[in-house]
Amino acid sequence: MLSIDLDALAENYRTIQLHAGSAQVAAVVKADGYGLGAIPVVQTLMDAGCRTFFVAFLGEAVALKSVLRSSDTLFVLNGLLPGTERDCAQLGAVPVLNSLDQVDRWTAMSRELRRTLSAALQIDTGMARLGLSAEEVQTLAMQRSRLNGIELKLVMSHLACADNSVEPFNERQVETFEALTRAFPNVARSLDNSGGVFLERGHFDLVRAGIALYGGAPRTGPNPMRPVVSLEARILQLRTVPAGAAVGYGLTHRCEQPSRIATISVGYADGWPRHLSNRGSAYIGGVRVSIAGRVSMDSITLDVTDVPDALLYPGAPVELIGSHQSIDDVADDAGTISYEILTQLGHRYTRIYSPARATQLKRSA
Ligand SMILES: *Cc1c(COP(=O)(O)O)cnc(C)c1O
């Protein structure tokens, strides 16, 4: 059971707003709201005052457009794949143009439709992922007509090391961004993701918050965000095994003493990393138990020898993410980041939202 605390999500939005100063806080809701369910996430954030949203690709925008108000803006980060120009324009999604080729195709669509089309423009300031290079920005600055028919809503770039406040490259990217955006003097600017919001400096006009909204730590050190997600599994079966018994696929765990093993109802097909075989933890009644053996597709075996008997019965709850173990803890154990943990969860669980949202029902009633 995956529980999602929408009040905590709204509170995280407000916390980010406090740190962002006068910048507008936009929500990044790609990958189905980082695995939490984009529609309830968007509805909650709209109520909290959010009016700008980012998804990664056009299909994600299609799924959200009907939920948004006409005054909201929905940006598509991955930009404009060849052949999607008309769909993007008709949907009213705003592409983040990442290359001169994308600029030209958007201008051409504007001519074809005989109307102005909105866009954001991304500049690469040192991450070499998406966006115009410095030379391409200069080219565009000298060939203004290439933007005819396009209303630029935003110029943006992305930080490579925002989670590390002492990394000097952050400042280099800020300087590059300042310099390159001079070519677009009256356009709103956006540089910061969650990590950037928590760096002590100005935040331009708009920040693009993702992981911090969902409770992930935006930087190293104490996490200022409220947890949004908790994950509970249940005990399917219990057994007592003698010293020397082996557990799970490949017999990779050997019990050194007589042990109690609990099999629980979550596996890698539920998004629990198989990499946590013989290394991750769970909590039963606040007692830490370790994963014994390999994570299976639909189940995990835990060594519960140290847990009081009263807490061990078929159906008993087991905390995988909650007050004892955060998404960042799980990510550390698995050698990954909270982003990957979150986006893998949830496709198979019953998702429980609190407070329950009835917005959709009310609208159609
Ligand atoms: C995913 C993404 C974000 C959000 O980043 P977080 O670290 O989750 O806040 C912001 N901007 C861009 C361009 C992204 O791809």
The ligand as an SDF file (V2000), in Angstrom:
LIG
                    3D

 15 15  0  0  0  0  0  0  0  0999 V2000
   13.4430   17.1030  -13.8230 C   0  0  0  0  0  0  0  0  0  0  0  0
   13.7960   18.5140  -14.0400 C   0  0  0  0  0  0  0  0  0  0  0  0
   13.5920   19.4830  -13.0340 C   0  0  0  0  0  0  0  0  0  0  0  0
   13.1860   19.1210  -11.6340 C   0  0  0  0  0  0  0  0  0  0  0  0
   14.3380   18.7630  -10.9110 O   0  0  0  0  0  0  0  0  0  0  0  0
   14.3160   18.3900   -9.3700 P   0  0  0  0  0  0  0  0  0  0  0  0
   15.7370   18.1660   -9.0420 O   0  0  0  0  0  0  0  0  0  0  0  0
   13.4670   17.1690   -9.2480 O   0  0  0  0  0  0  0  0  0  0  0  0
   13.7020   19.5460   -8.6500 O   0  0  0  0  0  0  0  0  0  0  0  0
   13.8150   20.8190  -13.3440 C   0  0  0  0  0  0  0  0  0  0  0  0
   14.2600   21.1790  -14.5760 N   0  0  0  0  0  0  0  0  0  0  0  0
   14.4940   20.2770  -15.5500 C   0  0  0  0  0  0  0  0  0  0  0  0
   15.0070   20.7540  -16.8530 C   0  0  0  0  0  0  0  0  0  0  0  0
   14.3020   18.9290  -15.3130 C   0  0  0  0  0  0  0  0  0  0  0  0
   14.5840   18.0400  -16.2720 O   0  0  0  0  0  0  0  0  0  0  0  0
  1  2  1  0
  2  3  1  0
  2 14  2  0
  3  4  1  0
  3 10  2  0
  4  5  1  0
  5  6  1  0
  6  7  2  0
  6  8  1  0
  6  9  1  0
 10 11  1  0
 11 12  2  0
 12 13  1  0
 12 14  1  0
 14 15  1  0
M  END
$$$$
